[in-house]
Amino acid sequence: MVIALLFFIKNIYTFGYPIFPISIEDLGVTWKPNPEVLKISSQYAIQKTYDMQYSYEEIQQFSGFDYIKNWLFLDGIKAKINMLFIFSLLIFIVFTFIKKNKIISLICISIITKSILVLLFSAQYRFFIDIFFVIFFVIFINYFNQKKSIAVFSVLSLIFIGFLTLPNILQTYLPSFKLGNFMGKFEKEQLYKPSTYDYNKFQSFKIGNLKFNVSKKYPYNFDTQLPAISESFIFEDIKASIFPKLIDEKNIKKGFIWKKLNPEEKKKQKKLSILSTIHINRTNFRGFLSKEKAVNLCHVKYSR
């Protein structure tokens, strides 16, 4: 009961509603997300389920069979991960029936419950990847002794270090793993000196009482002075006709709330959309998205 109460309090404090990401039991707190933003975010989560390979309108036309088939047979590595997820669940369910162990049965029920929730809301592999580790650990807990554990750990460590050290392996053999395209080339200096990347190129704007910065020709704000807003967030706010507002103009630490824009503020906001057009035309998200998908991605927030 105490854990559930803490869970609800945490969600209300960070999200504005008791259960993330569902907007039920509106408590009227000032920091809750705008309803239109929640709608856009929900649509985007559905598109991310299918790796942005279908538009929201196309997904809405899917039959029940299409929902499953298209998710299992996506282009690229994510289809393999999805298939492995379903196969692992089936194996673990059979394993649980064979073992007839109370603790294993409870773990199985927990995994199935989580899997159903993930599949219902947004079946992205990042939300269920931890299930692989749990299943592997429970099935092989009696097989691994200290010697075998160290051997497996060493081999897997070398594999992951190899991928991080030589990212061109991922880019060549797993082109559908999009994050690999953000990894730079290997330099011998990184073996003894931490790598740094300085960008610090941005433009400043002001809408309402908020003066903010937007990174130039780059989708993220890792090196931009605060407060900073990504281009994709601006598109989302344009669709909702809202924008962040400082609670206290003299103290940014008090945070932000959203506010409806007046006609003059809307004009300023629309001018900022040119930034995203520049980004799409010149970078196309570093070349791993088609222009059509990049436009689609810029019109919604990058994963909530």
WORABEL-V384557 format. One record per pair of residues at least 12 apart in sequence whose ideal C-beta (glycine too) atoms are under 10 Angstrom apart, sorted by sequence separation. I is the first residue (numbers start at 1). GAP is how many residues later the second one is. D is the distance in whole Angstrom. If there is no record, write none. Layout:
# WORABEL-V384557
i=[I & I]
gap=[GAP & GAP]
d=[D & D]
This chain:
# WORABEL-V384557
i=[7 & 16 & 17 & 21 & 23 & 43 & 44 & 47 & 50 & 54 & 58 & 71 & 92 & 96 & 115 & 140 & 167 & 168 & 171 & 202 & 203 & 212 & 213 & 218 & 219 & 220 & 221 & 244 & 245 & 280 & 285 & 7 & 12 & 16 & 43 & 46 & 72 & 95 & 96 & 114 & 115 & 118 & 167 & 170 & 184 & 202 & 203 & 212 & 213 & 215 & 218 & 219 & 243 & 244 & 245 & 280 & 281 & 285 & 4 & 15 & 16 & 42 & 43 & 46 & 68 & 72 & 114 & 163 & 167 & 171 & 201 & 202 & 212 & 213 & 214 & 215 & 217 & 229 & 244 & 245 & 280 & 12 & 16 & 17 & 23 & 71 & 92 & 93 & 96 & 167 & 168 & 200 & 201 & 212 & 213 & 214 & 215 & 216 & 229 & 242 & 243 & 244 & 245 & 279 & 280 & 13 & 15 & 16 & 17 & 22 & 23 & 40 & 43 & 54 & 92 & 96 & 114 & 115 & 167 & 199 & 200 & 201 & 202 & 211 & 212 & 213 & 214 & 215 & 242 & 243 & 245 & 8 & 12 & 14 & 15 & 16 & 21 & 43 & 50 & 53 & 111 & 114 & 163 & 166 & 167 & 168 & 199 & 201 & 210 & 212 & 214 & 227 & 242 & 243 & 280 & 13 & 15 & 49 & 68 & 93 & 165 & 167 & 168 & 199 & 240 & 242 & 243 & 276 & 277 & 280 & 12 & 23 & 89 & 92 & 93 & 111 & 112 & 164 & 166 & 167 & 199 & 202 & 210 & 214 & 227 & 241 & 242 & 276 & 279 & 12 & 21 & 22 & 50 & 51 & 54 & 92 & 111 & 114 & 163 & 166 & 204 & 214 & 240 & 241 & 17 & 21 & 49 & 50 & 53 & 110 & 165 & 199 & 202 & 203 & 204 & 237 & 240 & 241 & 276 & 277 & 16 & 49 & 52 & 53 & 89 & 164 & 199 & 200 & 201 & 202 & 207 & 212 & 243 & 276 & 15 & 51 & 53 & 88 & 89 & 111 & 199 & 200 & 201 & 202 & 238 & 242 & 243 & 275 & 276 & 21 & 50 & 51 & 110 & 111 & 199 & 200 & 204 & 205 & 237 & 241 & 49 & 51 & 53 & 165 & 197 & 198 & 199 & 200 & 227 & 241 & 243 & 273 & 51 & 89 & 108 & 164 & 165 & 197 & 202 & 226 & 243 & 273 & 51 & 88 & 107 & 108 & 111 & 196 & 207 & 242 & 50 & 51 & 107 & 238 & 241 & 49 & 86 & 205 & 227 & 243 & 85 & 107 & 108 & 207 & 51 & 107 & 212 & 238 & 212 & 237 & 238 & 49 & 85 & 86 & 210 & 85 & 104 & 210 & 212 & 235 & 238 & 103 & 104 & 208 & 209 & 210 & 211 & 234 & 237 & 238 & 207 & 208 & 209 & 210 & 234 & 101 & 104 & 207 & 208 & 209 & 235 & 85 & 182 & 207 & 208 & 209 & 211 & 234 & 235 & 238 & 89 & 92 & 99 & 209 & 210 & 234 & 85 & 88 & 95 & 99 & 209 & 235 & 82 & 84 & 208 & 231 & 234 & 235 & 82 & 89 & 92 & 96 & 210 & 231 & 234 & 81 & 82 & 85 & 88 & 92 & 95 & 96 & 229 & 231 & 81 & 85 & 88 & 91 & 92 & 95 & 231 & 232 & 80 & 81 & 230 & 231 & 78 & 82 & 85 & 88 & 89 & 92 & 210 & 230 & 231 & 78 & 81 & 85 & 88 & 92 & 231 & 232 & 71 & 77 & 81 & 84 & 88 & 91 & 231 & 210 & 231 & 85 & 209 & 68 & 81 & 88 & 208 & 67 & 71 & 207 & 208 & 207 & 208 & 67 & 208 & 207 & 208 & 219 & 207 & 214 & 217 & 206 & 207 & 216 & 207 & 208 & 212 & 215 & 219 & 235 & 239 & 207 & 208 & 214 & 217 & 218 & 238 & 239 & 206 & 207 & 214 & 216 & 217 & 235 & 236 & 205 & 216 & 235 & 236 & 205 & 207 & 215 & 217 & 219 & 234 & 235 & 236 & 237 & 207 & 217 & 218 & 232 & 235 & 236 & 205 & 217 & 219 & 232 & 235 & 236 & 205 & 218 & 219 & 231 & 232 & 233 & 218 & 230 & 232 & 233 & 49 & 203 & 232 & 233 & 49 & 205 & 232 & 230 & 231 & 49 & 203 & 230 & 49 & 50 & 51 & 48 & 49 & 50 & 51 & 46 & 47 & 48 & 49 & 219 & 45 & 46 & 48 & 49 & 45 & 46 & 44 & 45 & 48 & 49 & 219 & 42 & 45 & 48 & 219 & 42 & 41 & 45 & 220 & 219 & 77 & 77 & 80 & 77 & 79 & 76 & 77 & 78 & 22 & 76 & 77 & 78 & 21 & 76 & 77 & 78 & 20 & 21 & 75 & 76 & 77 & 74 & 76 & 182 & 181 & 182 & 181 & 181 & 182 & 178 & 181 & 178 & 180 & 181 & 179 & 178 & 177 & 178 & 176 & 175 & 171 & 51 & 52 & 51 & 126 & 124 & 122 & 122 & 44 & 44 & 40 & 41 & 37 & 40 & 40 & 37 & 40 & 36 & 37 & 39 & 40 & 36 & 39 & 34 & 37 & 38 & 34 & 36 & 37 & 36 & 35 & 36 & 37 & 34 & 36 & 33 & 34 & 34 & 33 & 31 & 30 & 37 & 36 & 34 & 31 & 34 & 30 & 31 & 32 & 33 & 34 & 30 & 31 & 32 & 34 & 30 & 31 & 29 & 30 & 52 & 55 & 52 & 55 & 52 & 53 & 56 & 52 & 55 & 51 & 52 & 52 & 56 & 52 & 47 & 52 & 47 & 48 & 47 & 44 & 48 & 44 & 47 & 48 & 44 & 45 & 48 & 44 & 45 & 48 & 43 & 44 & 44 & 45 & 40 & 41 & 44 & 45 & 40 & 41 & 44 & 40 & 41 & 42 & 37 & 41 & 37 & 40 & 38 & 37 & 33 & 21 & 20 & 15]
gap=[12 & 12 & 12 & 12 & 12 & 12 & 12 & 12 & 12 & 12 & 12 & 12 & 12 & 12 & 12 & 12 & 12 & 12 & 12 & 12 & 12 & 12 & 12 & 12 & 12 & 12 & 12 & 12 & 12 & 12 & 12 & 13 & 13 & 13 & 13 & 13 & 13 & 13 & 13 & 13 & 13 & 13 & 13 & 13 & 13 & 13 & 13 & 13 & 13 & 13 & 13 & 13 & 13 & 13 & 13 & 13 & 13 & 13 & 14 & 14 & 14 & 14 & 14 & 14 & 14 & 14 & 14 & 14 & 14 & 14 & 14 & 14 & 14 & 14 & 14 & 14 & 14 & 14 & 14 & 14 & 14 & 15 & 15 & 15 & 15 & 15 & 15 & 15 & 15 & 15 & 15 & 15 & 15 & 15 & 15 & 15 & 15 & 15 & 15 & 15 & 15 & 15 & 15 & 15 & 15 & 16 & 16 & 16 & 16 & 16 & 16 & 16 & 16 & 16 & 16 & 16 & 16 & 16 & 16 & 16 & 16 & 16 & 16 & 16 & 16 & 16 & 16 & 16 & 16 & 16 & 16 & 17 & 17 & 17 & 17 & 17 & 17 & 17 & 17 & 17 & 17 & 17 & 17 & 17 & 17 & 17 & 17 & 17 & 17 & 17 & 17 & 17 & 17 & 17 & 17 & 18 & 18 & 18 & 18 & 18 & 18 & 18 & 18 & 18 & 18 & 18 & 18 & 18 & 18 & 18 & 19 & 19 & 19 & 19 & 19 & 19 & 19 & 19 & 19 & 19 & 19 & 19 & 19 & 19 & 19 & 19 & 19 & 19 & 19 & 20 & 20 & 20 & 20 & 20 & 20 & 20 & 20 & 20 & 20 & 20 & 20 & 20 & 20 & 20 & 21 & 21 & 21 & 21 & 21 & 21 & 21 & 21 & 21 & 21 & 21 & 21 & 21 & 21 & 21 & 21 & 22 & 22 & 22 & 22 & 22 & 22 & 22 & 22 & 22 & 22 & 22 & 22 & 22 & 22 & 23 & 23 & 23 & 23 & 23 & 23 & 23 & 23 & 23 & 23 & 23 & 23 & 23 & 23 & 23 & 24 & 24 & 24 & 24 & 24 & 24 & 24 & 24 & 24 & 24 & 24 & 25 & 25 & 25 & 25 & 25 & 25 & 25 & 25 & 25 & 25 & 25 & 25 & 26 & 26 & 26 & 26 & 26 & 26 & 26 & 26 & 26 & 26 & 27 & 27 & 27 & 27 & 27 & 27 & 27 & 27 & 28 & 28 & 28 & 28 & 28 & 29 & 29 & 29 & 29 & 29 & 30 & 30 & 30 & 30 & 31 & 31 & 31 & 31 & 32 & 32 & 32 & 33 & 33 & 33 & 33 & 34 & 34 & 34 & 34 & 34 & 34 & 35 & 35 & 35 & 35 & 35 & 35 & 35 & 35 & 35 & 36 & 36 & 36 & 36 & 36 & 37 & 37 & 37 & 37 & 37 & 37 & 38 & 38 & 38 & 38 & 38 & 38 & 38 & 38 & 38 & 39 & 39 & 39 & 39 & 39 & 39 & 40 & 40 & 40 & 40 & 40 & 40 & 41 & 41 & 41 & 41 & 41 & 41 & 42 & 42 & 42 & 42 & 42 & 42 & 42 & 43 & 43 & 43 & 43 & 43 & 43 & 43 & 43 & 43 & 44 & 44 & 44 & 44 & 44 & 44 & 44 & 44 & 45 & 45 & 45 & 45 & 46 & 46 & 46 & 46 & 46 & 46 & 46 & 46 & 46 & 47 & 47 & 47 & 47 & 47 & 47 & 47 & 48 & 48 & 48 & 48 & 48 & 48 & 48 & 49 & 49 & 50 & 50 & 51 & 51 & 51 & 51 & 52 & 52 & 52 & 53 & 54 & 54 & 56 & 56 & 57 & 57 & 57 & 58 & 58 & 58 & 59 & 59 & 59 & 60 & 60 & 60 & 60 & 60 & 60 & 60 & 61 & 61 & 61 & 61 & 61 & 61 & 61 & 62 & 62 & 62 & 62 & 62 & 62 & 62 & 63 & 63 & 63 & 63 & 64 & 64 & 64 & 64 & 64 & 64 & 64 & 64 & 64 & 65 & 65 & 65 & 65 & 65 & 65 & 66 & 66 & 66 & 66 & 66 & 66 & 67 & 67 & 67 & 67 & 67 & 67 & 68 & 68 & 68 & 68 & 69 & 69 & 69 & 69 & 70 & 70 & 70 & 71 & 71 & 72 & 72 & 72 & 73 & 73 & 73 & 74 & 74 & 74 & 74 & 75 & 75 & 75 & 75 & 75 & 76 & 76 & 76 & 76 & 77 & 77 & 78 & 78 & 78 & 78 & 78 & 79 & 79 & 79 & 79 & 80 & 81 & 82 & 82 & 83 & 93 & 96 & 96 & 97 & 97 & 98 & 98 & 98 & 99 & 99 & 99 & 99 & 100 & 100 & 100 & 100 & 101 & 101 & 101 & 101 & 101 & 102 & 102 & 103 & 104 & 104 & 105 & 106 & 106 & 107 & 107 & 108 & 108 & 108 & 109 & 110 & 111 & 111 & 112 & 113 & 117 & 125 & 126 & 127 & 177 & 179 & 181 & 182 & 188 & 192 & 195 & 195 & 196 & 196 & 197 & 199 & 199 & 200 & 200 & 200 & 200 & 201 & 201 & 202 & 202 & 202 & 203 & 203 & 203 & 204 & 205 & 205 & 205 & 206 & 206 & 207 & 207 & 208 & 209 & 216 & 217 & 221 & 222 & 223 & 224 & 224 & 225 & 225 & 225 & 225 & 225 & 226 & 226 & 226 & 226 & 227 & 227 & 228 & 228 & 237 & 237 & 238 & 238 & 240 & 240 & 240 & 241 & 241 & 242 & 242 & 244 & 244 & 245 & 246 & 248 & 249 & 249 & 250 & 252 & 252 & 253 & 253 & 254 & 255 & 255 & 255 & 256 & 256 & 256 & 257 & 257 & 258 & 258 & 259 & 259 & 259 & 259 & 260 & 260 & 260 & 261 & 262 & 262 & 263 & 263 & 264 & 264 & 266 & 267 & 271 & 283 & 284 & 289]
d=[8 & 9 & 9 & 9 & 7 & 10 & 8 & 7 & 9 & 10 & 9 & 10 & 9 & 4 & 10 & 9 & 9 & 9 & 8 & 6 & 8 & 9 & 5 & 9 & 6 & 10 & 10 & 4 & 6 & 10 & 7 & 9 & 9 & 5 & 5 & 6 & 10 & 8 & 9 & 9 & 6 & 9 & 6 & 7 & 8 & 5 & 6 & 9 & 8 & 7 & 9 & 7 & 10 & 8 & 7 & 10 & 9 & 9 & 10 & 9 & 8 & 10 & 10 & 9 & 10 & 7 & 7 & 10 & 9 & 10 & 7 & 6 & 9 & 7 & 7 & 9 & 9 & 9 & 6 & 4 & 5 & 6 & 6 & 7 & 5 & 10 & 9 & 6 & 9 & 9 & 9 & 9 & 4 & 5 & 5 & 6 & 7 & 10 & 7 & 10 & 7 & 8 & 10 & 8 & 6 & 9 & 9 & 3 & 8 & 9 & 9 & 10 & 9 & 7 & 6 & 10 & 9 & 7 & 3 & 7 & 10 & 8 & 9 & 8 & 6 & 8 & 8 & 8 & 5 & 7 & 10 & 9 & 7 & 9 & 7 & 6 & 8 & 9 & 9 & 8 & 9 & 7 & 8 & 9 & 7 & 7 & 9 & 7 & 7 & 5 & 6 & 8 & 6 & 9 & 9 & 9 & 7 & 9 & 9 & 9 & 10 & 7 & 8 & 10 & 8 & 6 & 6 & 9 & 9 & 6 & 9 & 9 & 9 & 7 & 8 & 10 & 10 & 8 & 9 & 7 & 6 & 8 & 9 & 9 & 9 & 6 & 7 & 9 & 7 & 9 & 8 & 10 & 6 & 9 & 9 & 9 & 6 & 10 & 9 & 6 & 10 & 7 & 9 & 6 & 9 & 8 & 10 & 6 & 6 & 10 & 6 & 9 & 8 & 10 & 8 & 8 & 9 & 10 & 10 & 8 & 10 & 7 & 10 & 6 & 7 & 9 & 9 & 10 & 8 & 5 & 10 & 10 & 7 & 5 & 10 & 5 & 9 & 9 & 7 & 6 & 7 & 5 & 8 & 7 & 9 & 10 & 9 & 10 & 8 & 8 & 6 & 8 & 9 & 7 & 4 & 7 & 10 & 9 & 8 & 9 & 9 & 7 & 9 & 8 & 8 & 6 & 8 & 8 & 7 & 7 & 9 & 9 & 10 & 6 & 10 & 10 & 9 & 8 & 7 & 8 & 6 & 10 & 5 & 10 & 7 & 9 & 9 & 10 & 10 & 9 & 9 & 9 & 9 & 8 & 8 & 10 & 9 & 9 & 8 & 10 & 8 & 10 & 9 & 9 & 10 & 6 & 9 & 6 & 8 & 7 & 6 & 10 & 9 & 10 & 7 & 9 & 6 & 6 & 10 & 10 & 8 & 9 & 9 & 6 & 10 & 6 & 9 & 7 & 9 & 6 & 5 & 8 & 6 & 6 & 10 & 9 & 10 & 9 & 5 & 5 & 9 & 9 & 10 & 9 & 8 & 10 & 10 & 5 & 6 & 10 & 9 & 9 & 9 & 9 & 9 & 7 & 7 & 10 & 8 & 9 & 5 & 10 & 7 & 9 & 10 & 8 & 7 & 6 & 10 & 8 & 9 & 9 & 9 & 8 & 7 & 10 & 7 & 6 & 7 & 5 & 8 & 10 & 9 & 10 & 5 & 8 & 6 & 7 & 10 & 6 & 5 & 7 & 10 & 10 & 10 & 4 & 8 & 9 & 7 & 10 & 8 & 7 & 7 & 10 & 9 & 6 & 9 & 8 & 5 & 7 & 9 & 9 & 9 & 9 & 8 & 8 & 8 & 8 & 6 & 10 & 9 & 10 & 9 & 9 & 9 & 9 & 7 & 10 & 6 & 10 & 8 & 8 & 9 & 9 & 10 & 9 & 6 & 9 & 5 & 7 & 8 & 10 & 9 & 8 & 10 & 9 & 10 & 9 & 7 & 10 & 7 & 5 & 10 & 6 & 6 & 7 & 9 & 9 & 8 & 6 & 10 & 9 & 6 & 9 & 9 & 7 & 9 & 5 & 7 & 9 & 10 & 9 & 10 & 8 & 9 & 5 & 6 & 9 & 8 & 6 & 8 & 7 & 7 & 5 & 8 & 6 & 6 & 5 & 8 & 10 & 6 & 10 & 9 & 6 & 8 & 10 & 10 & 10 & 7 & 6 & 10 & 9 & 6 & 8 & 9 & 9 & 5 & 8 & 10 & 9 & 8 & 7 & 5 & 9 & 8 & 6 & 5 & 10 & 9 & 9 & 9 & 9 & 6 & 9 & 7 & 7 & 5 & 10 & 4 & 9 & 9 & 10 & 9 & 10 & 9 & 9 & 8 & 10 & 8 & 9 & 10 & 10 & 9 & 7 & 10 & 10 & 10 & 6 & 9 & 8 & 9 & 7 & 8 & 8 & 5 & 9 & 7 & 3 & 6 & 10 & 10 & 8 & 7 & 8 & 10 & 9 & 9 & 9 & 8 & 7 & 5 & 7 & 9 & 8 & 4 & 9 & 9 & 10 & 9 & 5 & 9 & 8 & 9 & 8 & 9 & 8 & 10 & 9 & 9 & 8 & 9 & 10 & 10 & 9 & 9 & 8 & 9 & 6 & 10 & 6 & 6 & 9 & 8 & 9 & 7 & 9 & 9 & 9 & 8 & 9 & 8 & 7 & 5 & 4 & 8 & 8 & 7 & 5 & 7 & 10 & 9 & 5 & 10 & 9 & 8 & 8 & 10 & 10 & 7 & 5 & 9 & 8 & 9 & 8 & 9 & 10 & 6 & 9 & 9 & 5 & 9 & 10 & 9 & 8 & 9 & 10 & 10 & 10 & 8 & 9 & 5 & 7 & 10 & 10 & 6 & 9 & 7 & 10 & 10 & 7 & 10 & 9 & 9 & 9 & 9 & 8 & 9 & 9 & 9 & 6 & 4 & 10 & 10 & 7 & 7 & 8 & 8 & 8 & 7 & 7 & 7 & 5 & 6 & 8 & 7 & 9 & 9 & 10 & 5 & 8 & 10 & 9 & 9 & 9 & 7 & 9 & 9]
